[in-house]
Amino acid sequence: MSTVQGYTTDTFASLRDVFERQLDSGEDVGASIAVMLRGELVADIWGGYTDETKTRPWERDTIVNVWSVTKTMTFLVALMLSDRGELDFDAPVAKYWPEFARAGKESIEVRHVMGHTSGLSGFDVALQPEDLADWISAQALSRRKLRGGVANDAGLSPRDAGILIGELVRRITGTSFAQFFKSEVSDVLDADFHVVYRNRKSPALVL
């Protein structure tokens, strides 16, 4: 029997039971759940383990990979720069990132990147999984040809949206997206949210 720790209101007590069964069945190795309802924290529970061998217990402050939520953070930073008058959504991406204009992409505007309509969903070169955490992948995107040779083509960018916007942030601010996000967002809000990437010229960066 797994031990679920934490707190729920009486109304959400059954959530603990469901979570317990999920861990006992092996459907989940470990997890945490927090539920806010009308500004009230009605559930904050955690349990299980952080590894498949079940040697490291899941703690209240265990950090997890949030996947697509990182897109939201990159878009948030872009909106901040727009609000400050430093990023124009109607301007060509190449205004800030000159190399991006290669391979017929000179007409792509920042709004296209923000709206997943740049015709650049995915990469056209083979990349290893670790390459996606390496900022060198931005260079691959700058060389990429438009899908079908057409701009303004809708297509979700699950793996490159953050890189495209992050490179714009880097070009405008002169610092990495991770560093800018830390100093301007997470530190200001005291949020335990971190962006991690690596650079082949240096060890992994955790910022």
C-alpha positions in Angstrom: 0.0 0.0 0.0 1.4 3.4 -1.1 1.3 6.2 1.4 -0.1 9.4 0.0 0.9 12.4 2.0 -0.5 15.9 2.1 -3.8 17.6 2.6 -7.3 17.7 1.1 -10.5 19.3 2.1 -13.4 16.9 3.0 -15.0 17.5 -0.4 -11.8 16.3 -2.1 -10.9 13.5 0.2 -11.9 10.9 -2.5 -9.0 12.3 -4.6 -6.6 10.8 -2.1 -8.2 7.4 -2.5 -8.1 7.5 -6.3 -4.4 8.6 -6.2 -3.6 5.8 -3.7 -5.1 3.2 -6.1 -3.3 4.7 -9.0 0.1 4.2 -7.2 -0.8 0.8 -5.9 -1.8 -0.5 -9.4 1.5 0.7 -10.9 -0.2 3.0 -13.3 1.9 5.8 -11.8 5.2 5.4 -10.0 5.0 8.7 -8.3 3.2 12.0 -8.6 1.9 15.1 -6.9 -1.4 16.9 -7.3 -2.4 20.4 -6.3 -5.9 21.7 -6.9 -7.0 25.3 -6.5 -10.7 26.1 -6.4 -11.8 29.7 -6.4 -8.5 30.8 -4.9 -8.5 28.1 -2.2 -6.0 25.2 -2.1 -8.4 22.3 -1.8 -5.8 19.5 -2.4 -2.0 19.3 -2.1 -1.0 15.6 -2.1 2.0 13.6 -3.2 3.2 10.0 -3.0 5.2 7.2 -4.6 8.7 7.4 -6.0 10.7 9.5 -8.4 12.4 6.4 -10.0 11.2 3.1 -11.3 13.3 1.1 -8.9 11.4 2.9 -6.1 14.5 4.0 -4.1 13.8 7.8 -4.0 10.5 8.8 -2.4 8.5 11.5 -4.0 8.6 14.6 -1.8 6.3 17.6 -1.5 8.8 19.8 -3.4 9.9 17.2 -6.1 10.4 19.1 -9.3 9.0 17.6 -12.5 9.3 18.3 -16.2 6.3 20.3 -17.2 6.7 19.8 -21.0 4.3 22.1 -22.9 3.9 24.5 -20.1 7.3 25.8 -21.0 5.8 27.1 -24.2 3.5 29.2 -22.1 6.5 30.6 -20.3 8.3 31.5 -23.5 5.1 33.2 -24.8 4.9 35.1 -21.5 8.4 36.5 -22.0 7.6 37.5 -25.6 4.5 39.3 -24.4 6.6 41.1 -21.7 9.0 42.3 -24.4 6.2 43.4 -26.6 4.7 45.3 -23.7 8.0 47.0 -23.2 8.1 48.0 -26.9 11.1 45.8 -27.7 9.3 43.1 -29.8 7.0 43.9 -32.6 4.7 41.0 -33.5 4.1 42.4 -37.0 7.8 42.7 -37.7 9.7 40.0 -39.7 11.6 37.5 -37.4 14.7 38.4 -39.4 14.6 42.0 -38.0 15.9 40.5 -34.8 17.4 37.3 -36.1 19.0 38.1 -39.5 20.1 34.5 -40.3 16.5 33.4 -40.0 15.8 35.0 -43.4 17.6 32.1 -45.2 15.8 29.6 -47.3 12.8 31.8 -48.1 11.8 32.7 -44.6 12.3 36.4 -44.9 8.5 37.1 -44.9 7.8 35.2 -41.7 6.7 37.6 -39.0 6.9 37.3 -35.2 3.1 36.8 -35.0 3.4 33.7 -37.3 5.9 32.1 -34.8 3.6 33.1 -31.9 0.6 31.6 -33.6 2.1 28.4 -34.9 1.6 29.5 -38.5 5.2 30.0 -39.6 5.3 26.8 -41.7 8.2 25.6 -39.5 6.7 22.9 -37.3 9.5 20.4 -36.7 13.0 20.1 -38.0 14.1 19.0 -41.5 17.4 17.4 -40.3 17.9 14.4 -38.1 18.4 15.4 -34.4 19.2 13.2 -31.4 16.9 13.7 -28.3 19.7 15.5 -26.5 20.0 18.0 -29.4 16.6 19.4 -28.5 18.0 20.6 -25.2 21.0 22.2 -27.0 20.6 25.8 -28.2 22.6 24.8 -31.3 19.2 23.5 -32.6 18.3 27.2 -33.2 20.9 27.2 -35.9 19.2 24.2 -37.6 15.9 26.2 -37.5 17.5 29.2 -39.1 18.6 27.0 -42.0 15.3 25.2 -42.2 13.2 25.5 -45.4 9.5 26.2 -45.2 7.2 23.2 -45.2 5.9 23.0 -48.7 7.7 26.3 -49.4 4.7 28.2 -48.0 4.7 30.7 -45.1 1.6 31.3 -43.0 1.0 27.6 -42.9 -0.6 26.4 -39.6 1.1 23.6 -37.8 1.8 23.1 -34.1 5.4 23.4 -33.2 5.7 21.1 -30.2 9.5 21.0 -30.1 10.7 24.1 -31.7 8.3 26.9 -30.6 10.3 27.5 -27.4 13.5 27.6 -29.4 12.2 30.0 -32.0 10.8 32.4 -29.4 13.8 31.9 -27.1 16.2 32.9 -29.8 14.2 36.1 -30.4 14.5 36.8 -26.6 18.2 36.1 -26.8 18.7 38.4 -29.8 16.7 41.3 -28.2 18.0 41.1 -24.6 21.5 39.9 -25.2 21.1 37.1 -22.6 19.7 33.6 -22.8 16.0 32.9 -22.5 16.7 30.9 -19.3 18.6 33.7 -17.7 16.0 36.3 -18.7 13.2 34.1 -17.4 14.9 33.6 -14.1 15.7 37.2 -13.4 12.5 38.7 -14.8 9.9 36.1 -14.0 10.7 33.2 -11.6 12.8 35.3 -9.2 10.3 38.1 -9.2 7.4 35.8 -8.4 9.4 33.5 -6.2 8.3 30.6 -8.5 10.1 27.3 -8.3 10.2 27.0 -12.1 13.4 26.5 -14.0 14.5 26.3 -17.6 17.3 23.9 -18.4 19.3 23.7 -21.6 22.8 22.8 -22.5 25.5 24.2 -24.7 28.0 21.9 -26.4 30.7 24.4 -25.6 30.0 24.3 -21.8 28.4 22.0 -19.2 24.7 21.8 -18.8 23.1 25.1 -17.6 20.4 25.0 -14.9 19.0 28.5 -14.6 
